[in-house]
Amino acid sequence: MKKLDEKIILAGHRGDRRHAPENTMEGFRHAIALGVDMIETDIHMSRDGVVFLMHDAKVDRTTNGTGNTCDMTWEEIRALDAGGWFSPAFAGAKVPSIEEFLSLAAATPGLWVNWEFKDFPENCGREHAFACADKALEGIYRWGLQERSMLNSFSYEVLEYIAEKTKGEIPIHGQGVGDTCKMRGECTRPVTEYWQWACLYGEPRQLAAKENFDLCLGMGLQPCICLPDVMENYRPALERGCRMFTSDDPEQADRLLRELGVR
């Protein structure tokens, strides 16, 4: 298995969002079947302490339910339909627990996981956010996935917490540097002390300027993007030093990266 710094990485953004509902086992399996190097997924914890995978802090957009994730029990969340909104073919798909996905990832040789911590202290309280992080990390270590994981968040507080817990054993991925920074909360230590990666953001859904890539690389961080899967984004991003492409359509992304000669 190649190390992260030895290749250009293709990550499925919440699985394969083009062909299956995001953050579902069906979507993850689609992405794996396409040969992605990594799955990017999002972590929340229910009111009664079960960690599960969903992007939003509300269940409204990607299920047939309504409500805040941190206010609902796991039984309530598990009862939701997480696929019918995407297509009738996926009606009845369930919100996956982290344990289900850990099992799949552990059984898929060479697959990396980019875990995004989405319970923010200012939204659900510090105790809840840190308990979610603790439980997720416990599962990652128990399944032996620490050597195939990356940890990311939009919260400085959460990233600082998980960096201290993992002591540099798992790469940390931040959300932007300089003009591209999308981080929230208070930063209490230089990010260069504990970040290894940063996603770069330009204007909405546009590629960040070359100087942002130069700044990122100058800080010793590996740049990545999450943008529409078109050559107009991929070619200049690669030329500017992008090391990871987080894709909503990994099938298309794979074609582009092959055309560019990096897969």
Buried (B, 14 or more C-beta within 10 A) or exposed (E): EEEBEEEBBBBBBBBBBBBBBBBBBBBBBBBBEBEBBBBBBBBBBBBEEBBBBBBBBBBEEBBBBEBBBBEBEBEBBBBBBBBBBBEEEBBEBBBBBBBBBBBBBBEBEEBBBBBBBBBBBEBBEBEBBBBBBBBBBEBBBEBEBBEBBBBBBBBBBBBBBBBEBBEEEBBBBBBBBBEBBEBBBEBEEEBEEBBBBBBBBBEEEEBBBEEBBBBBBEBEBBBBBBBBBEEEBBBBBBEBBBBBBBBBBBBBBBBBBEEBEBB
